[in-house]
Amino acid sequence: MSTTKKKYPPSITFGLLLESMKNIFGMLSRAPEKYPDILMTGIPGIRRVYLVNHPDIAQHVLQKSYRSYPKAKGYEVLALLLGKGLVTNEGDNWHKQRTLIQPAFHRETLKRISSITVSSTNHLLNKWKGQEGQTINFTREMAEVTIDIVAKSLFTTDVNAKHIQTIWRNVNFLNESADALLRNPLHLPWFLPLPSYRKMRRYIAELDDIVYGIINKRKKEKNPPPDLLQLLLEARYEETGTGMTDLQIRDEVMTIFMAGHETTVNALSWTWYLIKQHKEVEDKLKEESLKVAGDRDPVFEDVPGLLYGKNVMNESMRLYPPVPVVGRNAKQDDELGAYFVKAGTEVAVNITGLHHHPAYWPEPFEFKPQRFDSFDMKGDNRFVFMPFGGGPRICIGNNFAMLEMQLINSMLSARVDMDLVSLDVKPKALITLKPDNGIVMQIKRVKK
Ligand code: HEM
């Protein structure tokens, strides 16, 4: 590769940089209008970040040359909580773990997850039945149901209400702390006795207690259930025939637990925020749910029939991608499109920008689920729409998440009458894209 020309991407304009300080999501979303391929941002002399807005360059980073682009340094912050689980692991070690864990997300697991989802959603709807007329934080409620679903999928047993409260509080705090650390170019060493670090350690230890408690209890069980934890405990590496260490299991369980609910909560929240502003979409969703399942609860086999529901989810994740960017680090000098990238540069694939790119999406800011009727997800579009990332490190839980969200949406649309209390919701781009302060709804009526 020739590095003589050293053409760098255009630098972010001052206006867009200012916007990014007030509203990162707005900057990510608007960036491709001025920079259809790539731009350079960061802090001159300290941290250089390339923001990728072109699908071919995204494919180069995430798929074709993925070994040259390991996860960004920032993921080390996440590793404080997730250890060497799939999200934060790298290289051969990651590959070994991914090969071992992938089969656990097979069809039988998805079938189990369907019935868990339906029963957890029924539980929520029964609770809401007693709250008719009341106002709820819909985002908080979705967290309760998705924590319940991922906990039962992993561990079968109930995670009690006190644990759910701890998980919700600790995960939110750790997510915000990780984000603050990621944005801070001066990483203070983790061993320093700073009050914020001490609180992070305490919160991680509390989550550890919950997870290790469950693993240890399971190891003593005579007839363990065939859940994800059991699949992890029984999995054996092909070359050695041995299983994972306790620490590796802890890291994978924590990873699946964390990755498996926060993104889904955000996706469901934004979806209902949008649905409630488009009555025709809600009517169509309800019509489809009733056509597919009638008065009964939906089952796994119904899901392929919930096609419109799938389009609604995709369109919502296009407008509000639950993971707004994915970050990598160039391991060696390379070329991205026409531009030179120096080893050590951070390269962030702008999922938000790609999803709002005017070259690929007519009326990019309109909510139009029907556009997915004719959108070819594979082929050339693979890196134009990628809520679950792309390349070998694509989300391992994408089928889990789609199934869960389609079933929840179908049940809510068929059985709940609710109103959005306020339209004034600000997107807050942390590692994930949250509705700041959550989506607030008033429950009017819940059908049994
Ligand atoms: C709407 C829901 C979800 C969205 C939008 C989402 C999005 C993503 C994205 C974009 C990545 C790639 C990150 C990167 O390349 O840096 C990822 C990775 C991952 N996700 Fe998800 N995810 C969702 C749900 C889930 C669920 C339900 C699970 C597990 C039950 C899960 C587990 C994981 C894991 C373990 C990884 C790391 C995979 C690897 O590197 O091998 N996710 N997810």
Residues whose N, C-alpha, C, O or C-beta is under 5 A from the ligand:
A	BS01	HEM	L86 V87 R98 I256 A259 G260 T263 T264 A267 P322 V323 V326 G327 P387 F388 G389 P392 R393 I394 C395 I396 G397 F400 A401
